[in-house]
């Protein structure tokens, strides 16, 4: 029988906390250094770490991406200050952000979470997909397993818990479709 470190870590809460603490400290140092860099250098560093990063992507200050190798970003994307992206290490749950997406300040994307049925609060995750030309308003939270359709708008402060159809305006906690929108052009 081969020792599986990932599986052992998954079940051992104390060891997971210690390893996570060390990893988070390292990534904190990385983010601290990148915050002092000019935008072009900060983008170059993120580009090296992300699974895929398109052209003309803007990374503002104080961006936090926990597992960057599980994040894909399209072309012409803006990540404003305070954006946080949490993919899921144990399930390899990815975050995919399409082209033309605008993430306002303090948006949180969570492709990971914890199950609550067993009382052990073990990790569980599901990918998050944000379609092309989506605008996510300030302070919105997008939870695991969600797909936001192309051309949609998520209002500030919303919590997205379910899939959003293309060209929809959603708002609220939890977010619900307020209206359908069709645009004459390709973007919002």
Residue pairs with C-beta under 8 A, 6 or more apart in sequence:
6 89
6 90
8 15
9 15
9 16
9 19
9 90
10 16
10 90
10 122
10 123
11 122
24 66
27 64
27 66
30 45
31 62
31 63
31 64
34 41
34 42
34 45
34 46
34 59
34 63
35 42
35 61
35 62
37 45
39 58
39 59
39 60
42 59
42 61
43 57
43 58
43 59
46 53
46 57
46 59
46 63
46 65
46 68
47 53
47 57
49 65
49 68
49 69
50 65
50 68
50 69
50 71
50 72
50 73
51 68
51 69
51 70
51 71
51 72
51 94
52 72
52 73
53 72
53 73
54 73
54 74
54 75
54 76
54 77
54 99
55 75
55 76
56 75
56 76
56 77
57 73
57 75
57 76
57 77
57 78
57 79
58 77
58 78
58 79
59 79
60 78
60 79
60 80
60 81
60 82
60 83
60 105
61 81
62 81
62 82
63 79
63 81
63 82
63 83
63 84
64 83
64 84
64 85
65 71
65 84
65 85
66 84
66 85
66 86
66 87
67 86
67 87
67 88
67 89
70 87
70 88
70 89
70 92
70 93
70 94
70 95
70 111
71 85
71 87
71 94
71 95
71 96
71 97
72 94
72 95
72 96
72 97
73 79
73 97
74 97
74 98
74 99
74 100
74 101
74 132
75 99
75 100
76 99
76 100
77 97
77 99
77 100
77 101
77 102
77 103
78 101
78 102
78 103
79 103
80 102
80 103
80 104
80 105
80 106
80 107
80 138
81 105
81 106
82 105
82 106
82 107
83 103
83 105
83 106
83 107
83 108
83 109
84 106
84 107
84 108
84 109
85 95
85 108
85 109
86 95
86 108
86 109
86 110
86 111
86 112
87 93
87 94
87 95
87 111
87 112
87 125
88 111
88 112
88 113
88 123
88 124
88 125
88 126
88 144
89 112
89 123
90 112
90 123
90 125
91 112
91 123
91 124
91 125
91 126
93 111
93 112
93 125
93 126
93 127
93 128
93 144
94 111
94 127
94 128
95 109
95 111
95 127
95 128
95 129
95 130
96 127
96 128
96 129
96 130
97 103
97 130
98 129
98 130
98 131
98 132
98 133
98 134
98 150
99 132
99 133
100 132
100 133
100 134
100 187
100 188
101 130
101 132
101 133
101 134
101 135
101 136
102 134
102 135
102 136
102 188
103 136
104 135
104 136
104 137
104 138
104 139
104 140
104 156
105 138
105 139
106 138
106 139
107 136
107 137
107 138
107 139
107 140
107 141
107 142
108 140
108 141
108 142
109 128
109 130
109 142
110 128
110 141
110 142
110 143
110 144
111 125
111 126
111 127
111 128
111 144
112 123
112 124
112 125
112 144
113 123
113 124
113 125
113 143
113 144
114 121
114 122
114 123
114 124
115 121
115 122
115 123
115 124
124 144
125 144
126 144
126 145
127 144
127 145
128 142
128 143
128 144
128 145
128 146
128 147
129 146
129 147
129 148
130 136
130 142
130 147
130 148
131 147
131 148
131 149
131 150
131 151
131 152
131 166
132 150
132 151
133 150
133 151
133 186
133 187
133 188
134 148
134 149
134 150
134 151
134 152
134 153
134 154
134 188
135 152
135 153
135 154
135 188
136 142
136 148
136 154
137 153
137 154
137 155
137 156
137 157
137 158
138 156
138 157
139 156
139 157
140 154
140 155
140 156
140 157
140 158
140 159
140 160
140 175
141 158
141 159
141 160
142 148
142 154
142 160
143 159
143 160
143 161
146 160
146 161
146 162
146 163
146 164
147 163
147 164
148 154
148 160
148 163
148 164
149 163
149 164
149 165
149 166
149 167
149 168
150 166
150 167
151 166
151 167
151 181
151 183
151 188
152 164
152 165
152 166
152 167
152 168
152 169
152 170
152 181
153 168
153 169
153 170
153 181
153 188
154 160
154 164
154 170
154 171
154 175
155 169
155 170
155 171
155 172
155 175
155 178
157 173
158 170
158 171
158 172
158 173
158 174
158 175
159 172
159 173
159 174
159 175
160 170
160 174
160 175
161 174
161 175
162 174
162 175
164 170
164 175
164 177
165 177
165 180
167 180
167 181
167 182
167 183
168 177
168 178
168 179
168 180
168 181
169 177
169 178
169 179
169 180
169 181
170 176
170 177
170 178
171 178
172 178
